[in-house]
Amino acid sequence: MNALQEKLFLELRQTQEEIAKSLKNKQKHDWLSTILEEELADIDLALKKMEDGNFGQCEISGEFLPKDLLKMIPTLKSMKDSEYLEVYFKKPIDNSFL
């Protein structure tokens, strides 16, 4: 594992533990539980890829994903998935409104 992967591995393990704890403490299954379970599955897959030595490879093309994207979203599976990221980014406020 290189330094970036090691850092991401530790962050993913911590997030994995936090999500698992949150799911365990939830009283009922709701929409948030579903999202947390999906995120936990993505984290588990990313950790397995690290262990198998193929972390950071696009699941479609096999090419390596950009490190900048992996730093932001270590559970990214393909470049195609990255096309949906702009939906989640906030748009900057135009200075003319200030």
Secondary structure, 3 states (H helix, E strand, C coil): CCHHHHHHHHHHHHHHHHHHHHHHHCCCCCHHHHHHHHHHHHHHHHHHHHHHCCCCECCCCCCECCHHHHHHCCCCCCHHHHCCHHHCCCCCCCHHHC
